[in-house]
Amino acid sequence: MRKLQKFLLAALFLLAAGLFMKPVETSAATFGENEYRILGNIIGGVESGGQVYGNKNYSAYAGPYENSDKEVTCTLGWPQYYGNEGRNLINRIYQKNPANFKRIDRTGSIQSRLGRDWETDRWNPNEADKNILIQLISTNEGHAAQDEMYSTLMSGMVRDCQNTYTTDIRAIMMYCEIRHLGGLGPVNRIFRRCSGNYSVDNIVASLKQDENDRSNSNQVGDRKFWSRHEKCSAWVKQYVGTSGQQQANITFPTSNRSDAVFMLRFYNPNSGEHFYTSNHTEGSVLVKAGWRYEGVGWTAPLAGDPVYRLYNPNAGDHHYTISASERDNLIGYGWRYEGIGWRTAPHTGIPLYRAYNPNAKAGAHHFTTSQSEIRMLVGVGWRAEGVAWYGV
């Protein structure tokens, strides 16, 4: 019994840390951590990421009527929280760190808005308030609050779709994308028209029927939203197979900046290792070998101090560091130096945080721009090791 208890505890720890391979299931597979990540990459890409899968702009701001002629106040963050959802986001940021909030909001202008209805007030922030809002959502607390709200909102939508319509992974992702854009009423209209056929193509066809209703030019399926839905449906097909597995024929995104590259993030469900590269050929080889593509990890500058890449042939593990002494120390222990992986931006850039799992043989280090991801890992036994390098 004691051995069984120890095994179960170890299994729970590894599952929470992302080191257990989830079983391959049918199209009605459990909507788990990997599916939520794919969904976040899709929604982030179309909402604030410039139509790039996995790209998210945590500092995104849209003023009244910028996104729609029905949106009478501002929209905030990578998932584009509109109106009172934006207010709830700012309130979360305040609750996380009141002192830092007040340091940024020196006059108390934003704090005075936390108890008001932004949509009823039709609040149009002036330039000073806009800049304060952007500063707030760009803080570590702002990043964490955006991710937390996304998780809460999406888990509710997933549950509603499963209970009302279907457990098909692809259909659930389309349901969440449509509902996030238009709300509960519109997504119910679209899914009821599907008459039980919840294939991606049939959902898109149902969306486009909205164009036949000329009484309203702002419905979720109107022509002005077609490019968004077509992008989302293509990504759903590309990143989720009919069995719930990731497809192998993935097209990786390319940065439109001439001075930077996207760093692609991959996960090995067998070893628990995360791997990072800007090389699309290398990425394709990994996906065909069973690694999961998890989207754009960050954007790296083409110029700057080097980030060194090393490989442990005994553990099958990679490590990345800006420290020449750490590099040399690992080489002394038998690691292979694989050259410069990418470059780091100055300290004014976007920080990449580093965490260490003392119990792992492979995948012992993890690197991410998300402090909420770091906190999750620390909560299951990882050690936070500060900032590793910076992106742009």
FENVENPE-V602783 format. One record per backbone hydrogen bond with DSSP energy under -1.0 kcal/mol. CO is the residue of the C=O (numbers start at 1). NH is the residue of the N-H. Records with the same first field share a line. If there is no record, write none. Layout:
CO: NH + NH
This chain:
1: 5
2: 6
3: 7
4: 8
5: 9
6: 10
7: 11
8: 12
9: 13
10: 14
11: 15
12: 16
13: 17
14: 19
26: 29
27: 169
30: 32
32: 36
33: 37
34: 38
35: 39
36: 40
37: 41
38: 42
39: 43
40: 44
41: 45 + 54
42: 46
43: 47
44: 48 + 49
45: 51
52: 55
57: 60
60: 77
62: 75
63: 66
68: 71
71: 65
74: 83
75: 62
76: 81
77: 80
81: 76
82: 85
83: 87
84: 88
85: 89
86: 90
87: 91
88: 92
89: 93
90: 94
91: 95
92: 96
93: 97
97: 101
98: 102
99: 103
100: 104
101: 105
104: 106
105: 108
108: 112
110: 113
111: 114
113: 116
117: 121
118: 123
126: 130
127: 131
128: 132
129: 133
130: 134
131: 135
132: 136
133: 137
134: 138
136: 139
139: 143
140: 144
141: 145
142: 146
143: 147
144: 148
145: 149
146: 150
147: 151
148: 152
149: 153
150: 154
151: 155
152: 156
153: 157
154: 158
155: 159
156: 160
157: 161
158: 162
159: 163
160: 164
161: 165 + 166
168: 172
169: 173
170: 174
171: 175
172: 176
173: 177
174: 178
175: 179
176: 180
177: 181
178: 182
179: 183
183: 187
184: 188
185: 189
186: 190
187: 191
188: 192
189: 193
192: 195
194: 197
199: 203
200: 204
201: 205
202: 206
203: 207
204: 208
207: 210
208: 211
209: 212
210: 213
219: 222
222: 225
223: 226
225: 229
226: 230
227: 231
228: 232
229: 233
230: 234
231: 235
232: 236
233: 237
234: 238
235: 239
236: 240
241: 244
245: 241
248: 250
259: 302
261: 300
263: 297
264: 277
265: 294
266: 275
267: 292
268: 272
273: 268
275: 266
277: 264
279: 283
280: 284
281: 285
282: 286
283: 287
284: 288
285: 289
286: 291
287: 290
292: 267
295: 265
298: 263
299: 392
300: 261
305: 344
307: 341 + 342
308: 321
309: 338
310: 319
311: 336
312: 316 + 317
317: 312
319: 310
321: 308
323: 327
324: 328
325: 329
326: 330
327: 331
328: 332
330: 335
331: 334
336: 311
339: 309
342: 307
346: 349
350: 391
352: 388
353: 368
354: 385
355: 366
356: 383
357: 360
364: 357
366: 355
368: 353
370: 374
371: 375
372: 376
373: 377
374: 378
375: 379
377: 380 + 382
378: 381
383: 356
386: 354
389: 352
390: 345
391: 350
